[in-house]
């Protein structure tokens, strides 16, 4: 706030945009900077013991006439009363819980990626071992996903997932199983879906890498790449996968309107599990294309699929996927109703408009950045989705939007058994 100045707390009124010169854990407001809405907020500010407060006239709808010039820097360390112990404790516990949840997700994702790396190494040399390990990996993930009613989908750091092959397979598998759970599919079907998704692109190992990565493929190269479904079916058969898992491998590029490949199946001709896989695979490919300059933001990917591609998918499945991911999926940059900018880091299951958001606040160190749960902040809402080019360099570096969008899940901690 370059044009900010200080005013007496006695001159505050609704409409004044203020900045609290104290740590986030030392007060009970959602943010350090906000526009005052009512007398109750003024009373809470006065209770903090501040004699004066910094205001931003450019963002205020009412500007106090009386103000005091900022004192010298050495005077800025005016003492504040000790904040209420329960406020500090609650805030610190919340921050620690958020970090612990993210750390746990990243550890789980790294372990899953390592397991999948070993599975892929054994596909041809030890197919039975590869199948057994993949089955166990999926079983454990399904067990976690089904354990609780609410599953939070988290955005992961770029480093967590490892190589492109593994995080794409895991992204598709994890999101597909969460979608299948919400659709009410039986546990066995969810497990077979997860298994099929882990191997859905295994046929690409039979195609030269130069063909897969060439930016402008010829018709012959496109035809060759589309053979990965048939190649995958052959590899999956050698692995001893079930019919359901093999259908996912063979049909994950089929479209509801018959425009897909390899067999141009229509509607119910496509297996239910493959219909789920098709939605999630398309979403992940929009977010993480071969050429990252063509990547859509998670919000754009979901919006594009619903507005322009819904004829390609089972509409009930697609609508349910939107509910699972939220209107603003993890990885989306957003502007809030108070003009704060943040990065969606987790979706709140069943509340598509109220995700968890990492907030840009230069007064808070990046490693202590505030995570707001809009489910618990009724006065705030998402105003707009942003592209990385629409934010400043300082905001970009602080929020660190991911080059690759990788997801994993968190479930609420179980109460101790009695």
C-alpha positions in Angstrom: 0.0 0.0 0.0 2.4 2.8 -1.2 -0.1 5.7 -0.4 -1.2 4.3 2.9 -1.1 6.4 6.1 -2.0 6.0 9.7 -5.2 7.0 11.4 -6.5 6.8 14.9 -8.5 3.7 15.7 -11.2 6.1 17.0 -11.7 7.5 13.5 -12.4 4.1 11.9 -15.7 3.5 10.2 -17.2 0.9 7.8 -15.7 1.2 4.4 -12.1 1.9 5.5 -9.6 -0.5 4.1 -7.1 -1.3 6.9 -3.9 -3.2 7.4 -3.0 -4.8 10.7 0.7 -4.4 11.5 0.9 -7.7 13.4 1.2 -11.4 12.7 -1.8 -13.3 11.4 -1.8 -15.6 14.4 -2.2 -12.6 16.8 -5.7 -11.6 15.7 -8.9 -13.3 14.8 -9.5 -11.7 11.4 -9.3 -13.8 8.2 -6.7 -11.6 6.7 -4.2 -8.9 7.7 -5.7 -6.5 5.2 -9.4 -6.0 4.7 -12.2 -3.4 4.3 -14.1 -2.8 7.5 -17.8 -3.9 7.2 -19.4 -3.1 10.5 -19.1 -1.7 14.0 -18.3 -5.2 15.4 -15.1 -5.3 13.4 -14.1 -1.9 14.7 -14.6 -3.1 18.2 -12.4 -6.1 17.6 -9.7 -3.9 16.2 -9.8 -1.6 19.2 -9.6 -4.7 21.4 -6.2 -5.4 19.9 -4.9 -2.4 21.8 -3.7 -0.5 18.7 -3.6 3.3 19.0 -3.4 3.8 15.3 -3.9 1.7 12.2 -2.7 1.9 8.6 -5.3 2.5 6.0 -5.3 2.4 2.2 -7.4 5.3 0.8 -7.4 3.9 -2.7 -9.2 0.8 -1.6 -11.5 2.6 0.9 -15.0 3.7 0.2 -14.7 6.1 3.2 -11.5 7.8 4.3 -11.2 9.3 7.8 -10.4 13.0 7.7 -8.2 13.1 10.8 -5.0 11.1 10.7 -1.5 11.0 12.1 1.5 10.9 9.9 3.5 7.6 10.2 6.0 7.9 13.0 9.7 7.2 12.5 10.7 3.6 12.0 12.1 3.2 15.4 8.7 4.2 16.9 6.9 1.6 14.8 7.6 -1.1 17.4 5.0 0.3 19.7 3.9 -2.4 22.1 0.7 -4.2 21.6 -1.2 -6.1 24.3 -0.6 -9.8 24.4 -3.2 -11.3 22.1 -5.7 -13.6 23.6 -4.0 -16.9 24.1 -6.8 -19.0 22.7 -6.6 -17.0 19.4 -2.9 -17.5 19.0 -3.2 -21.2 19.9 -6.1 -21.8 17.5 -4.4 -20.0 14.6 -1.1 -21.8 15.2 -2.9 -25.1 15.4 -4.7 -24.4 12.1 -1.5 -23.5 10.3 0.2 -26.6 11.7 -2.7 -28.8 10.6 -2.6 -27.4 7.1 1.2 -28.0 6.8 0.9 -31.4 8.3 -1.9 -32.4 5.9 0.1 -31.2 2.9 3.3 -32.9 4.1 1.4 -36.1 4.6 -0.1 -35.9 1.1 3.3 -35.2 -0.5 4.9 -38.2 1.4 2.0 -40.4 0.2 2.3 -39.2 -3.4 6.1 -39.7 -3.4 5.7 -43.2 -2.1 3.0 -44.0 -4.6 5.1 -42.6 -7.5 8.1 -44.7 -6.3 5.9 -47.8 -6.2 4.6 -47.1 -9.7 8.1 -46.6 -11.0 9.0 -50.1 -9.7 5.8 -51.5 -11.2 6.6 -50.1 -14.7 10.2 -51.5 -14.4 8.7 -55.0 -13.8 5.9 -55.0 -16.5 7.8 -57.1 -19.0 10.4 -58.9 -16.9 8.1 -59.8 -13.9 4.5 -59.2 -15.0 3.0 -61.1 -12.1 5.0 -59.0 -9.6 3.9 -55.8 -11.4 0.3 -56.8 -11.2 0.4 -57.7 -7.5 2.2 -54.5 -6.6 -0.3 -52.4 -8.6 -3.2 -54.2 -7.1 -1.9 -53.5 -3.6 -1.2 -49.9 -4.3 -4.7 -49.3 -5.6 -6.2 -51.3 -2.7 -4.5 -49.0 -0.2 -5.6 -45.9 -2.0 -9.2 -47.1 -2.3 -9.2 -48.0 1.4 -8.2 -44.4 2.2 -10.6 -42.8 -0.2 -13.6 -44.9 1.0 -12.8 -44.6 4.7 -14.4 -41.2 5.1 -17.3 -39.3 3.6 -15.3 -36.2 2.8 -12.0 -36.5 0.8 -10.0 -33.3 0.3 -8.2 -33.1 -3.1 -4.9 -31.3 -2.6 -2.6 -29.5 -5.1 0.9 -31.0 -4.8 4.3 -29.3 -5.3 5.9 -29.9 -8.7 8.7 -32.0 -7.1 6.4 -34.4 -5.3 5.2 -36.5 -8.2 8.3 -37.3 -10.1 8.4 -38.1 -13.8 5.6 -37.1 -16.1 4.6 -40.7 -16.8 4.0 -41.5 -13.1 2.2 -38.3 -12.0 -0.1 -38.5 -15.1 -1.0 -42.1 -14.3 -1.5 -41.3 -10.6 -3.5 -38.1 -11.3 -5.9 -40.0 -13.5 -6.1 -43.0 -11.1 -6.7 -40.9 -8.0 -9.2 -38.5 -9.5 -11.1 -41.4 -11.3 -11.4 -43.3 -8.0 -12.7 -40.3 -6.2 -15.2 -39.6 -9.0 -16.3 -43.3 -8.9 -16.8 -43.1 -5.2 -19.1 -40.1 -5.6 -21.0 -41.9 -8.3 -21.7 -44.7 -5.8 -19.8 -47.4 -7.6 -19.0 -50.7 -5.7 -15.6 -51.0 -4.1 -14.5 -53.8 -6.5 -15.4 -51.6 -9.5 -13.4 -48.6 -8.0 -10.4 -50.9 -7.5 -10.6 -52.1 -11.1 -11.0 -48.6 -12.3 -7.9 -47.5 -10.4 -5.9 -50.4 -11.7 -6.9 -49.7 -15.3 -6.1 -46.1 -14.9 -2.6 -46.8 -13.6 -2.0 -48.8 -16.8 -4.2 -46.7 -19.2 -1.2 -45.4 -21.2 1.1 -48.4 -20.8 0.8 -49.0 -24.5 2.7 -45.8 -25.2 5.8 -47.7 -24.1 5.7 -49.5 -27.4 5.7 -46.2 -29.4 9.0 -44.3 -30.1 9.4 -41.3 -27.7 10.2 -39.0 -30.7 6.7 -39.8 -32.1 4.9 -39.1 -28.8 6.6 -35.8 -28.3 6.7 -34.3 -31.8 4.7 -31.1 -31.7 3.0 -31.3 -35.1 2.3 -35.0 -35.8 1.6 -36.3 -39.3 -1.6 -38.3 -39.9 0.6 -41.5 -39.9 2.1 -40.5 -36.5 -1.4 -39.7 -35.1 -2.6 -43.2 -36.2 0.5 -44.8 -34.6 -0.1 -43.0 -31.3 -3.8 -44.0 -31.3 -2.6 -47.6 -31.4 -1.4 -47.3 -27.8 -4.9 -48.5 -26.7 -4.5 -51.8 -28.6 -0.8 -52.1 -27.5 -1.9 -51.5 -23.9 -4.6 -54.1 -24.2 -1.9 -56.7 -25.2 0.3 -55.7 -22.3 -2.6 -55.7 -19.8 -3.6 -59.1 -21.0 -0.1 -60.4 -20.3 -0.2 -58.8 -16.9 -3.3 -60.8 -16.2 -5.6 -57.8 -15.6 -9.4 -58.3 -15.3 -11.8 -57.6 -18.1 -12.9 -54.4 -16.4 -9.4 -53.0 -16.1 -8.7 -54.0 -19.7 -11.8 -52.1 -20.9 -10.4 -48.9 -19.2 -7.1 -49.3 -21.1 -8.9 -50.0 -24.4 -11.7 -47.5 -24.2 -10.4 -44.4 -22.3 -10.3 -42.4 -25.6 -13.8 -43.4 -26.6 -16.4 -40.6 -26.6 -20.1 -40.6 -25.7 -21.0 -39.3 -29.1 -19.0 -41.9 -31.1 -16.2 -39.5 -32.1 -13.5 -41.2 -30.1 -11.2 -44.1 -30.8 -10.3 -46.9 -31.5 -13.8 -48.3 -32.1 -16.0 -45.2 -32.2 -18.2 -46.6 -29.5 -21.4 -44.7 -28.5 -23.0 -44.1 -25.1 -23.6 -47.2 -23.1 -21.4 -49.2 -25.5 -18.5 -47.7 -23.5 -18.0 -49.4 -20.1 -19.0 -47.2 -17.1 -15.4 -47.4 -15.8 -14.0 -46.2 -19.1 -16.5 -43.3 -19.2 -15.0 -42.1 -15.8 -11.5 -42.6 -17.1 -12.2 -40.6 -20.3 -13.3 -37.5 -18.3 -10.4 -37.5 -15.9 -7.8 -38.3 -18.6 -9.1 -35.4 -20.8 -9.0 -33.0 -17.8 -5.4 -33.9 -16.9 -4.3 -33.7 -20.5 -5.8 -30.1 -20.7 -3.9 -29.1 -17.6 -0.7 -31.0 -18.4 -0.2 -31.1 -22.2 3.0 -32.1 -24.0 3.6 -28.4 -24.7 3.1 -26.6 -21.4 2.6 -23.3 -23.2 -0.7 -24.7 -24.3 -1.8 -25.7 -20.8 -5.2 -24.6 -19.5 -5.6 -23.6 -15.9 -7.6 -26.1 -13.9 -10.6 -23.7 -14.0 -10.3 -23.2 -17.7 -10.0 -27.0 -18.3 -13.1 -27.8 -16.4 -15.0 -24.9 -17.9 -13.9 -25.8 -21.4 -15.0 -29.4 -21.0 -18.4 -28.5 -19.7 -19.1 -25.7 -22.2 -17.5 -27.1 -25.3 -16.9 -30.8 -24.9 -19.8 -32.2 -22.8 -21.2 -34.0 -25.8 -18.1 -36.2 -25.6 -18.9 -37.4 -22.1 -21.5 -39.0 -19.9 -23.1 -35.7 -18.7 -24.0 -37.1 -15.3 -20.5 -38.2 -14.7 -19.1 -34.9 -15.9 -21.4 -32.9 -13.6 -20.4 -35.1 -10.7 -16.7 -34.5 -11.5 -17.3 -30.7 -11.3 -18.8 -31.2 -7.8 -15.8 -33.3 -6.8 -13.2 -30.8 -8.1 -15.1 -27.6 -7.3 -15.8 -24.8 -9.8 -12.3 -23.5 -9.0 -10.2 -26.7 -8.8 -6.9 -26.9 -6.9 -4.2 -25.1 -8.9 -6.5 -22.2 -10.0 -5.3 -18.6 -9.3 -8.3 -16.6 -8.0 -9.3 -13.1 -6.9 -11.5 -13.0 -3.9 -14.4 -10.7 -3.1 -12.1 -8.4 -1.1 -9.7 -8.2 -4.0 -7.1 -10.5 -2.3 -5.3 -12.9 -4.7 -4.7 -16.5 -3.9 -4.0 -20.0 -5.2 -6.6 -22.7 -4.7 -4.7 -25.5 -2.9 -7.6 -27.9 -2.0 -11.2 -28.6 -2.9 -13.8 -28.9 -0.2 -15.9 -31.9 -1.0 -19.5 -31.0 -1.7 -18.9 -27.3 -1.6 -17.7 -26.4 -5.2 -17.6 -22.7 -4.7 -15.7 -22.7 -1.4 -12.2 -24.2 -1.7 -9.1 -23.7 0.5 -6.9 -20.9 -0.8 -3.3 -19.8 -0.2 -3.4 -16.0 0.2 -0.8 -13.6 -1.2 0.1 -11.3 1.7 3.6 -9.6 1.5 3.5 -8.9 5.2 3.5 -12.6 5.9 6.6 -14.7 5.1 6.0 -17.1 2.2 6.6 -20.2 4.4 4.0 -18.9 6.8 1.5 -18.0 4.1 -2.2 -17.9 5.2 -4.5 -20.7 4.0 -8.1 -19.6 4.1 -10.9 -22.2 4.1 -13.8 -20.5 2.5 -16.1 -23.1 4.0 -15.4 -21.3 7.3 -15.3 -17.7 5.9 -18.9 -16.9 4.8 -18.1 -13.2 4.2 -15.5 -14.1 1.5 -16.1 -15.6 -1.9 -14.2 -16.1 -5.2 -14.8 -13.2 -7.6 -12.8 -14.4 -10.6 -10.3 -16.9 -12.0 -6.9 -15.5 -13.1 -4.2 -16.6 -15.5 -0.6 -16.4 -14.4 0.0 -13.5 -16.8 -2.6 -11.4 -15.0 -0.7 -11.3 -11.7 2.5 -9.4 -10.8 5.9 -11.1 -10.5 5.9 -10.7 -6.7 2.5 -12.4 -6.5 3.7 -15.2 -8.9 6.8 -15.9 -6.9 4.9 -15.9 -3.6 2.1 -18.2 -4.7 4.3 -20.4 -7.0 1.5 -21.7 -9.3 2.6 -25.1 -10.5 4.0 -25.8 -14.0 2.5 -29.3 -13.7 -0.9 -29.8 -11.9 -0.6 -32.8 -9.7 -3.2 -34.0 -7.1 -3.4 -36.3 -4.2 -5.9 -36.8 -1.4 -6.3 -36.1 2.3 -9.0 -37.5 4.5 -9.9 -36.3 8.0 -8.0 -37.9 10.8 -9.7 -40.8 12.5 -10.7 -40.4 16.2 -8.7 -42.7 18.5 -10.2 -46.1 19.0 -11.7 -46.8 22.4 
